[in-house]
Amino acid sequence: MWQVYQPMQLLALHYPEFDHFWQIEMDMRFLGDAGKYLDALARTARNDPRKQALERSMFWHMISEIGSFGELARAVDEVNAGGSFAWGPLPVPEISPIGPEPPVADPRDDDFQWGVGEEADAIVTSYCMNADNPGNTWSFRDWMGGLSTDPKPPRFYCPPAIQRASRNLLFVIHQAQLEQGIYVPSEATLPTFALWHGLKLSFPQHPVFHREKDDFEMKSQWWRGGPRKSSTGLGPDEPSHPRGLGLTFWWESDWPREIFSHFMGVAPKGEPRPWLLYDLDGKIWAPNVVLHPVKHLPEDEKAAEDEAAGEESNSQAHQGKN
């Protein structure tokens, strides 16, 4: 939980043929083509302008609340009056930025063109939060080293630590840790260092569903007024939200296990099939979404899965002999 990206830093050092590295947690599952899914996230991030990229990443896009993603972007722009909190590197005394200078001094003079077509140095898979927001209760908000703490440097975290990093970003993180002893927790490492260095950050929003399909009160509590109710433009004013037990993608959720068990055909007897899945011609179908976390399978599921794996292994061995 402290420095999960250090193995990726070593990969970047020793495998220069790769430009970007995905950190995929072991309890993450794809219901479709993983390559197409990750490519779609990268493609969306590539077309994301730098202006207000951080601000957009602070809000979930909820279609039922605001409509299209364009509507969300317009609302974010309105509440920020055309400005952008991260326009070039965020100044931190200990950091010598490697990112490019903005094409214009005032972000209000940029028509959302800077950064379009540019690969993102940090791609995150959930919305970001400001560690220094009043009322923030993040357990790791004060865990940092090698930095002056008065005033505290700006730090943003985007849990979970399922993110993509560019080789350049991993290099500057590695150098700061090794030579200056600078560190922040894993969930803050990629977005924070990217913002300190003026590198491109993007949150390409992907589908997230809830166990209770029509629980409008719950949705409203997650929405928290959206951009138009934000006094700062950097996320909702209200930091608290419901527990994420019923979400398809949230660090504490228990619903992904149920979905995956039914999708794999090893769900416990009597457990209702999640509404996200549907039966067509005797087969179970699912949208191309990602699940997190799928921590474990109940004992009866595990036995069924082991049996299926054994049959598959025997089949492959037989085919090999042929």
One Martini backbone bead per residue (centre of mass of N, CA, C, O) as a GRO file, in nm:
protein
  322
    1MET     BB    1   0.052   0.067  -0.008
    2TRP     BB    2   0.314   0.245  -0.049
    3GLN     BB    3   0.511   0.093  -0.310
    4VAL     BB    4   0.384  -0.054  -0.583
    5TYR     BB    5   0.572   0.091  -0.824
    6GLN     BB    6   0.867  -0.017  -0.804
    7PRO     BB    7   0.863  -0.251  -1.010
    8MET     BB    8   0.802  -0.056  -1.249
    9GLN     BB    9   1.063   0.102  -1.228
   10LEU     BB   10   1.240  -0.143  -1.302
   11LEU     BB   11   1.113  -0.205  -1.572
   12ALA     BB   12   1.184   0.069  -1.703
   13LEU     BB   13   1.493   0.032  -1.676
   14HIS     BB   14   1.509  -0.277  -1.823
   15TYR     BB   15   1.259  -0.192  -2.048
   16PRO     BB   16   1.290   0.032  -2.309
   17GLU     BB   17   1.061  -0.084  -2.519
   18PHE     BB   18   0.871   0.055  -2.312
   19ASP     BB   19   0.639   0.330  -2.245
   20HIS     BB   20   0.415   0.159  -2.081
   21PHE     BB   21   0.254   0.079  -1.751
   22TRP     BB   22   0.056  -0.161  -1.597
   23GLN     BB   23  -0.136  -0.173  -1.297
   24ILE     BB   24  -0.260  -0.493  -1.195
   25GLU     BB   25  -0.459  -0.632  -0.989
   26MET     BB   26  -0.526  -0.955  -0.870
   27ASP     BB   27  -0.851  -0.859  -0.808
   28MET     BB   28  -0.894  -0.838  -1.120
   29ARG     BB   29  -1.169  -0.840  -1.369
   30PHE     BB   30  -1.268  -0.944  -1.688
   31LEU     BB   31  -1.563  -0.961  -1.915
   32GLY     BB   32  -1.359  -0.924  -2.151
   33ASP     BB   33  -1.134  -0.761  -2.344
   34ALA     BB   34  -0.850  -0.646  -2.212
   35GLY     BB   35  -0.708  -0.503  -2.447
   36LYS     BB   36  -0.947  -0.331  -2.544
   37TYR     BB   37  -0.995  -0.189  -2.278
   38LEU     BB   38  -0.715  -0.053  -2.240
   39ASP     BB   39  -0.712   0.087  -2.517
   40ALA     BB   40  -0.959   0.266  -2.462
   41LEU     BB   41  -0.838   0.423  -2.230
   42ALA     BB   42  -0.593   0.532  -2.388
   43ARG     BB   43  -0.751   0.676  -2.612
   44THR     BB   44  -0.907   0.870  -2.432
   45ALA     BB   45  -0.656   1.000  -2.299
   46ARG     BB   46  -0.528   1.106  -2.564
   47ASN     BB   47  -0.798   1.301  -2.617
   48ASP     BB   48  -0.730   1.456  -2.364
   49PRO     BB   49  -0.719   1.745  -2.228
   50ARG     BB   50  -0.539   1.928  -2.001
   51LYS     BB   51  -0.760   2.102  -1.947
   52GLN     BB   52  -0.916   2.004  -1.658
   53ALA     BB   53  -0.827   1.710  -1.592
   54LEU     BB   54  -0.837   1.717  -1.288
   55GLU     BB   55  -1.125   1.818  -1.247
   56ARG     BB   56  -1.263   1.579  -1.399
   57SER     BB   57  -1.133   1.359  -1.198
   58MET     BB   58  -1.325   1.458  -0.939
   59PHE     BB   59  -1.561   1.330  -1.112
   60TRP     BB   60  -1.835   1.157  -1.171
   61HIS     BB   61  -1.995   1.007  -1.443
   62MET     BB   62  -2.353   1.053  -1.434
   63ILE     BB   63  -2.600   1.011  -1.650
   64SER     BB   64  -2.856   1.045  -1.463
   65GLU     BB   65  -2.752   1.350  -1.374
   66ILE     BB   66  -2.605   1.485  -1.671
   67GLY     BB   67  -2.534   1.288  -1.902
   68SER     BB   68  -2.301   1.360  -2.085
   69PHE     BB   69  -1.966   1.419  -2.087
   70GLY     BB   70  -1.992   1.703  -2.205
   71GLU     BB   71  -2.163   1.810  -1.968
   72LEU     BB   72  -1.952   1.772  -1.754
   73ALA     BB   73  -1.732   1.951  -1.882
   74ARG     BB   74  -1.902   2.211  -1.882
   75ALA     BB   75  -1.946   2.222  -1.575
   76VAL     BB   76  -1.648   2.240  -1.500
   77ASP     BB   77  -1.589   2.502  -1.656
   78GLU     BB   78  -1.788   2.685  -1.512
   79VAL     BB   79  -1.680   2.653  -1.212
   80ASN     BB   80  -1.377   2.749  -1.335
   81ALA     BB   81  -1.392   2.989  -1.540
   82GLY     BB   82  -1.174   2.853  -1.754
   83GLY     BB   83  -0.984   2.731  -1.568
   84SER     BB   84  -0.669   2.581  -1.413
   85PHE     BB   85  -0.500   2.437  -1.163
   86ALA     BB   86  -0.320   2.257  -1.374
   87TRP     BB   87  -0.083   2.476  -1.527
   88GLY     BB   88   0.137   2.301  -1.520
   89PRO     BB   89   0.335   2.286  -1.272
   90LEU     BB   90   0.335   2.214  -0.944
   91PRO     BB   91   0.475   2.379  -0.691
   92VAL     BB   92   0.788   2.231  -0.568
   93PRO     BB   93   1.088   2.275  -0.430
   94GLU     BB   94   1.208   1.966  -0.481
   95ILE     BB   95   1.110   2.009  -0.784
   96SER     BB   96   1.215   1.940  -1.127
   97PRO     BB   97   1.061   1.985  -1.398
   98ILE     BB   98   0.983   1.801  -1.721
   99GLY     BB   99   0.763   1.944  -1.835
  100PRO     BB  100   0.585   2.137  -2.028
  101GLU     BB  101   0.499   2.430  -2.137
  102PRO     BB  102   0.257   2.620  -2.182
  103PRO     BB  103   0.129   2.785  -2.464
  104VAL     BB  104  -0.020   2.954  -2.240
  105ALA     BB  105  -0.054   3.136  -1.953
  106ASP     BB  106  -0.370   3.127  -1.989
  107PRO     BB  107  -0.620   2.893  -1.981
  108ARG     BB  108  -0.848   3.081  -2.109
  109ASP     BB  109  -0.677   3.074  -2.400
  110ASP     BB  110  -0.766   2.775  -2.412
  111ASP     BB  111  -0.942   2.540  -2.644
  112PHE     BB  112  -0.887   2.244  -2.565
  113GLN     BB  113  -0.586   2.157  -2.711
  114TRP     BB  114  -0.398   2.085  -2.504
  115GLY     BB  115  -0.301   1.735  -2.538
  116VAL     BB  116  -0.419   1.651  -2.791
  117GLY     BB  117  -0.269   1.338  -2.877
  118GLU     BB  118  -0.146   1.282  -2.597
  119GLU     BB  119   0.001   1.092  -2.396
  120ALA     BB  120  -0.047   0.961  -2.091
  121ASP     BB  121   0.134   0.937  -1.794
  122ALA     BB  122  -0.147   0.924  -1.625
  123ILE     BB  123  -0.371   0.656  -1.555
  124VAL     BB  124  -0.686   0.642  -1.413
  125THR     BB  125  -0.977   0.440  -1.253
  126SER     BB  126  -1.051   0.679  -1.053
  127TYR     BB  127  -1.133   0.916  -0.867
  128CYS     BB  128  -1.014   1.209  -0.734
  129MET     BB  129  -0.832   1.348  -0.445
  130ASN     BB  130  -0.782   1.585  -0.192
  131ALA     BB  131  -0.579   1.564   0.083
  132ASP     BB  132  -0.647   1.887   0.184
  133ASN     BB  133  -0.928   1.867   0.234
  134PRO     BB  134  -1.174   1.938   0.417
  135GLY     BB  135  -1.261   1.632   0.580
  136ASN     BB  136  -1.041   1.450   0.517
  137THR     BB  137  -0.995   1.073   0.588
  138TRP     BB  138  -0.741   0.975   0.485
  139SER     BB  139  -0.514   0.758   0.616
  140PHE     BB  140  -0.248   0.881   0.423
  141ARG     BB  141  -0.221   1.203   0.421
  142ASP     BB  142   0.060   1.215   0.621
  143TRP     BB  143   0.224   1.029   0.422
  144MET     BB  144   0.559   1.147   0.403
  145GLY     BB  145   0.873   1.239   0.226
  146GLY     BB  146   1.121   1.488   0.156
  147LEU     BB  147   0.928   1.728   0.252
  148SER     BB  148   0.784   2.010   0.293
  149THR     BB  149   0.515   2.087   0.547
  150ASP     BB  150   0.537   2.426   0.527
  151PRO     BB  151   0.356   2.385   0.328
  152LYS     BB  152   0.180   2.154   0.193
  153PRO     BB  153   0.185   1.974  -0.066
  154PRO     BB  154   0.029   1.881  -0.333
  155ARG     BB  155  -0.222   1.608  -0.311
  156PHE     BB  156  -0.322   1.325  -0.516
  157TYR     BB  157  -0.577   1.067  -0.515
  158CYS     BB  158  -0.660   0.736  -0.702
  159PRO     BB  159  -0.849   0.500  -0.615
  160PRO     BB  160  -0.691   0.258  -0.711
  161ALA     BB  161  -0.371   0.097  -0.798
  162ILE     BB  162  -0.500   0.125  -1.108
  163GLN     BB  163  -0.247   0.206  -1.338
  164ARG     BB  164  -0.078   0.422  -1.572
  165ALA     BB  165   0.269   0.452  -1.683
  166SER     BB  166   0.527   0.621  -1.776
  167ARG     BB  167   0.859   0.610  -1.806
  168ASN     BB  168   0.916   0.900  -1.716
  169LEU     BB  169   0.759   0.890  -1.452
  170LEU     BB  170   0.914   0.653  -1.322
  171PHE     BB  171   1.189   0.796  -1.321
  172VAL     BB  172   1.122   1.043  -1.133
  173ILE     BB  173   1.036   0.873  -0.896
  174HIS     BB  174   1.296   0.713  -0.856
  175GLN     BB  175   1.483   0.955  -0.813
  176ALA     BB  176   1.338   1.079  -0.567
  177GLN     BB  177   1.366   0.832  -0.383
  178LEU     BB  178   1.675   0.776  -0.406
  179GLU     BB  179   1.800   1.089  -0.376
  180GLN     BB  180   1.556   1.238  -0.173
  181GLY     BB  181   1.326   1.076  -0.017
  182ILE     BB  182   1.061   1.083  -0.188
  183TYR     BB  183   0.718   1.029  -0.063
  184VAL     BB  184   0.411   0.859  -0.137
  185PRO     BB  185   0.148   0.697  -0.167
  186SER     BB  186   0.040   0.495  -0.409
  187GLU     BB  187  -0.238   0.646  -0.480
  188ALA     BB  188  -0.044   0.923  -0.522
  189THR     BB  189   0.203   0.890  -0.704
  190LEU     BB  190   0.125   0.938  -1.001
  191PRO     BB  191  -0.051   1.198  -0.989
  192THR     BB  192   0.142   1.377  -0.823
  193PHE     BB  193   0.400   1.363  -0.998
  194ALA     BB  194   0.267   1.461  -1.256
  195LEU     BB  195   0.184   1.742  -1.142
  196TRP     BB  196   0.466   1.838  -1.050
  197HIS     BB  197   0.584   1.792  -1.366
  198GLY     BB  198   0.368   1.848  -1.597
  199LEU     BB  199   0.206   1.597  -1.658
  200LYS     BB  200  -0.018   1.379  -1.792
  201LEU     BB  201  -0.358   1.353  -1.684
  202SER     BB  202  -0.609   1.075  -1.667
  203PHE     BB  203  -0.978   1.000  -1.658
  204PRO     BB  204  -1.116   0.733  -1.814
  205GLN     BB  205  -1.426   0.665  -1.806
  206HIS     BB  206  -1.598   0.385  -1.676
  207PRO     BB  207  -1.805   0.139  -1.613
  208VAL     BB  208  -2.036   0.168  -1.330
  209PHE     BB  209  -2.210  -0.041  -1.104
  210HIS     BB  210  -2.508  -0.136  -0.917
  211ARG     BB  211  -2.690  -0.353  -0.740
  212GLU     BB  212  -2.892  -0.107  -0.717
  213LYS     BB  213  -3.032   0.011  -0.991
  214ASP     BB  214  -3.285   0.210  -0.847
  215ASP     BB  215  -3.103   0.385  -0.635
  216PHE     BB  216  -3.136   0.721  -0.613
  217GLU     BB  217  -3.022   0.795  -0.336
  218MET     BB  218  -2.744   0.672  -0.373
  219LYS     BB  219  -2.663   0.832  -0.624
  220SER     BB  220  -2.683   1.111  -0.492
  221GLN     BB  221  -2.459   1.053  -0.274
  222TRP     BB  222  -2.235   1.022  -0.495
  223TRP     BB  223  -2.274   1.293  -0.650
  224ARG     BB  224  -2.289   1.558  -0.463
  225GLY     BB  225  -2.397   1.776  -0.702
  226GLY     BB  226  -2.152   1.814  -0.850
  227PRO     BB  227  -2.006   2.073  -1.011
  228ARG     BB  228  -2.240   2.294  -0.946
  229LYS     BB  229  -2.176   2.233  -0.614
  230SER     BB  230  -1.891   2.351  -0.643
  231SER     BB  231  -1.674   2.590  -0.495
  232THR     BB  232  -1.382   2.498  -0.647
  233GLY     BB  233  -1.384   2.251  -0.881
  234LEU     BB  234  -1.243   2.026  -0.674
  235GLY     BB  235  -1.486   1.878  -0.624
  236PRO     BB  236  -1.678   1.798  -0.385
  237ASP     BB  237  -1.763   1.933  -0.082
  238GLU     BB  238  -1.857   1.649  -0.009
  239PRO     BB  239  -1.663   1.378   0.106
  240SER     BB  240  -1.889   1.200   0.164
  241HIS     BB  241  -2.005   0.854   0.125
  242PRO     BB  242  -2.099   0.571   0.049
  243ARG     BB  243  -2.061   0.263   0.048
  244GLY     BB  244  -1.899   0.028  -0.198
  245LEU     BB  245  -2.030  -0.268  -0.195
  246GLY     BB  246  -2.218  -0.247  -0.484
  247LEU     BB  247  -1.979  -0.218  -0.672
  248THR     BB  248  -1.781  -0.300  -0.955
  249PHE     BB  249  -1.570  -0.044  -0.869
  250TRP     BB  250  -1.429  -0.100  -0.553
  251TRP     BB  251  -1.225  -0.172  -0.290
  252GLU     BB  252  -1.487  -0.284  -0.088
  253SER     BB  253  -1.636  -0.469  -0.264
  254ASP     BB  254  -1.879  -0.764  -0.303
  255TRP     BB  255  -2.010  -0.792  -0.596
  256PRO     BB  256  -1.792  -0.902  -0.799
  257ARG     BB  257  -1.799  -1.195  -0.700
  258GLU     BB  258  -2.085  -1.259  -0.790
  259ILE     BB  259  -2.054  -1.198  -1.088
  260PHE     BB  260  -1.816  -1.392  -1.149
  261SER     BB  261  -1.947  -1.655  -1.056
  262HIS     BB  262  -2.180  -1.648  -1.262
  263PHE     BB  263  -2.004  -1.620  -1.518
  264MET     BB  264  -1.846  -1.904  -1.442
  265GLY     BB  265  -2.060  -2.112  -1.304
  266VAL     BB  266  -1.995  -2.095  -0.950
  267ALA     BB  267  -2.239  -2.038  -0.794
  268PRO     BB  268  -2.424  -2.050  -0.541
  269LYS     BB  269  -2.691  -2.189  -0.438
  270GLY     BB  270  -2.951  -1.938  -0.458
  271GLU     BB  271  -2.803  -1.714  -0.589
  272PRO     BB  272  -2.867  -1.434  -0.731
  273ARG     BB  273  -2.862  -1.293  -1.028
  274PRO     BB  274  -2.724  -1.042  -1.158
  275TRP     BB  275  -2.852  -0.788  -1.357
  276LEU     BB  276  -2.599  -0.759  -1.550
  277LEU     BB  277  -2.688  -1.034  -1.628
  278TYR     BB  278  -2.769  -1.260  -1.909
  279ASP     BB  279  -2.988  -1.484  -2.077
  280LEU     BB  280  -2.880  -1.658  -2.388
  281ASP     BB  281  -2.915  -1.958  -2.505
  282GLY     BB  282  -2.776  -2.068  -2.225
  283LYS     BB  283  -2.611  -1.803  -2.184
  284ILE     BB  284  -2.383  -1.586  -2.029
  285TRP     BB  285  -2.401  -1.233  -2.023
  286ALA     BB  286  -2.178  -0.939  -2.063
  287PRO     BB  287  -2.035  -0.664  -2.018
  288ASN     BB  288  -1.743  -0.466  -2.085
  289VAL     BB  289  -1.616  -0.503  -1.776
  290VAL     BB  290  -1.472  -0.418  -1.467
  291LEU     BB  291  -1.349  -0.586  -1.176
  292HIS     BB  292  -1.349  -0.461  -0.822
  293PRO     BB  293  -1.313  -0.707  -0.618
  294VAL     BB  294  -1.187  -1.058  -0.638
  295LYS     BB  295  -1.097  -1.230  -0.366
  296HIS     BB  296  -1.303  -1.486  -0.345
  297LEU     BB  297  -1.421  -1.819  -0.302
  298PRO     BB  298  -1.623  -2.024  -0.210
  299GLU     BB  299  -1.592  -2.351  -0.149
  300ASP     BB  300  -1.793  -2.455  -0.368
  301GLU     BB  301  -1.664  -2.287  -0.593
  302LYS     BB  302  -1.373  -2.385  -0.577
  303ALA     BB  303  -1.431  -2.679  -0.645
  304ALA     BB  304  -1.553  -2.622  -0.925
  305GLU     BB  305  -1.305  -2.477  -1.039
  306ASP     BB  306  -1.100  -2.707  -1.001
  307GLU     BB  307  -1.249  -2.909  -1.176
  308ALA     BB  308  -1.245  -2.740  -1.436
  309ALA     BB  309  -0.935  -2.714  -1.448
  310GLY     BB  310  -0.878  -3.017  -1.466
  311GLU     BB  311  -1.030  -3.070  -1.730
  312GLU     BB  312  -0.870  -2.868  -1.901
  313SER     BB  313  -0.592  -2.995  -1.856
  314ASN     BB  314  -0.660  -3.275  -1.974
  315SER     BB  315  -0.743  -3.171  -2.253
  316GLN     BB  316  -0.470  -3.040  -2.327
  317ALA     BB  317  -0.300  -3.296  -2.298
  318HIS     BB  318  -0.450  -3.459  -2.515
  319GLN     BB  319  -0.398  -3.260  -2.748
  320GLY     BB  320  -0.091  -3.278  -2.732
  321LYS     BB  321  -0.068  -3.578  -2.812
  322ASN     BB  322  -0.217  -3.529  -3.095
   0.00000   0.00000   0.00000
